């Protein structure tokens, strides 16, 4: 979590859909860390992590 980027997304059929690019960095492994914050104050947010993401040319 040395570097992070806020992603823009759209909600389509109840799913968050967006595009991002993973750039190889020496000695770092990319993964997704997703956080959803509630609109109502006082409620806890939800956080989730992916496995490490493989980097390739596509």
N, C-alpha and C positions, 0 to 999 in steps of 0.2 A: 504494500500500500504506500510505496514511496511516491508514486505519481498517481494522479486520478484525473478523470475527465467526466464532466456531467454530460449525459447523453440526451438528445432530443428524441422524442418518440411520439407516436400517435396510438390511440386505443382503437383497435379494429376488432369487432366481434368479441369484446371483453379481453383481448390480448394486447399487451404493450408491444408495439412493433417499431424498430428503429434500426439504423445502420451505424456501424462503427468500424474503425480500422485499428488493427493491432500491429504496432511497429516493434520489431525486434530490438531489445535493449540488452546490452551485455550484463550478465549476472542477474537478470530479472526474468520472472516467469509471469505471463499475463493471466488474469482471471477476472471474472465479473463479481462485483459486490453490489447488490441491489438493495436499496432502502426505500420503503414506502412510508411516508409520514401521513398521519390522519389529519383530516380537516378540522376535527374537533379537538380543542386544547385539552390536555390532561390524559389523553390516550397514548399508549405506547406505539412506536413505529414497528415496522416489520423489516427484518434484514435477512438476506440470503446470499450465499456464495456459490459460485460454480466451481467445477474442477479446473485445473490449469488448462488454458486454451492453447491448442497447437497452432503454430504460425506457419503459413504457407503462402505461396504466390497463387492467387486466383483472379 
